[in-house]
Amino acid sequence: MHVENNCVFFKSTPYYFGKERGDKNYTVRLMSMEDYDKLTQENPDYIHLTCSNSRDNITRKVIDITCLGELLGKMLVGIGWKAPEEVS
């Protein structure tokens, strides 16, 4: 994960990327406290997902960033976005 120019960047497996590019508009990530702090401080407006093996990618408008809990000393975070046809 990294945040740049009001956008958070993640890689996604081919299985999940296919869903995220389609009708799934939410991702759950396990991240370090440092990354979680950076994400919440930057509060990006966009999420950019790149498929780990094909380099296909999508960018979506973030509508929600929620801390779902803590697991094994890391933060479990959900990020929701608008589908392309909902972005105005």
C-alpha positions as CSV (number, residue, x, y, z in Angstrom):
1,M,0.0,0.0,0.0
2,H,1.0,3.5,-0.6
3,V,-0.8,6.9,-0.8
4,E,0.0,9.4,-3.4
5,N,-1.9,12.4,-5.0
6,N,-5.1,11.8,-3.0
7,C,-5.2,8.1,-4.0
8,V,-4.4,4.9,-2.1
9,F,-2.7,2.1,-4.2
10,F,-3.1,-1.6,-3.6
11,K,-2.3,-4.8,-5.5
12,S,-5.0,-7.5,-5.8
13,T,-4.9,-11.1,-6.7
14,P,-6.5,-12.1,-10.0
15,Y,-9.4,-13.8,-8.2
16,Y,-10.3,-10.7,-6.2
17,F,-9.4,-8.2,-8.9
18,G,-12.0,-9.8,-11.2
19,K,-14.7,-9.3,-8.5
20,E,-13.5,-5.7,-7.7
21,R,-13.5,-4.7,-11.3
22,G,-17.0,-6.1,-11.6
23,D,-19.8,-5.8,-9.0
24,K,-17.8,-6.0,-5.8
25,N,-17.3,-2.5,-4.4
26,Y,-15.5,-3.2,-1.2
27,T,-12.1,-4.5,-0.1
28,V,-10.8,-5.7,3.2
29,R,-7.1,-5.2,4.0
30,L,-4.9,-6.3,6.9
31,M,-2.3,-3.5,7.4
32,S,0.3,-2.4,9.8
33,M,-0.5,0.3,12.3
34,E,1.9,2.6,10.4
35,D,0.0,2.1,7.1
36,Y,-3.3,2.5,8.9
37,D,-2.3,5.8,10.4
38,K,-1.0,7.0,7.0
39,L,-4.3,6.0,5.4
40,T,-6.5,7.7,7.9
41,Q,-4.3,10.9,8.0
42,E,-4.2,11.2,4.2
43,N,-7.9,10.2,3.9
44,P,-7.6,9.6,0.1
45,D,-10.6,10.3,-2.2
46,Y,-9.6,7.5,-4.7
47,I,-8.5,3.8,-4.6
48,H,-6.4,2.3,-7.3
49,L,-6.2,-1.5,-7.6
50,T,-3.8,-3.3,-9.8
51,C,-4.0,-7.0,-10.6
52,S,-0.9,-8.7,-9.4
53,N,-0.2,-10.8,-12.5
54,S,-1.7,-8.9,-15.4
55,R,-1.2,-5.3,-14.4
56,D,-4.8,-4.5,-15.3
57,N,-6.0,-1.7,-13.0
58,I,-9.0,0.3,-11.9
59,T,-9.4,3.6,-10.0
60,R,-12.6,4.3,-8.0
61,K,-14.0,7.1,-5.8
62,V,-13.7,6.1,-2.1
63,I,-17.0,6.4,-0.1
64,D,-15.9,4.7,3.1
65,I,-12.9,3.7,5.1
66,T,-13.7,1.7,8.2
67,C,-11.5,0.1,10.9
68,L,-13.1,-3.4,11.3
69,G,-10.8,-4.4,14.2
70,E,-7.4,-5.4,15.2
71,L,-5.9,-8.8,14.3
72,L,-2.5,-10.2,15.3
73,G,-1.2,-6.6,16.0
74,K,-2.4,-5.4,12.6
75,M,-5.4,-3.3,11.6
76,L,-8.3,-4.9,9.6
77,V,-9.6,-2.1,7.4
78,G,-12.6,-2.0,4.9
79,I,-12.6,0.4,2.0
80,G,-15.8,0.9,-0.1
81,W,-16.1,2.8,-3.4
82,K,-18.6,3.9,-5.9
83,A,-19.2,1.9,-9.0
84,P,-18.1,3.7,-12.2
85,E,-21.7,4.5,-13.2
86,E,-22.3,6.1,-9.8
87,V,-19.4,8.5,-10.0
88,S,-20.4,12.0,-11.0
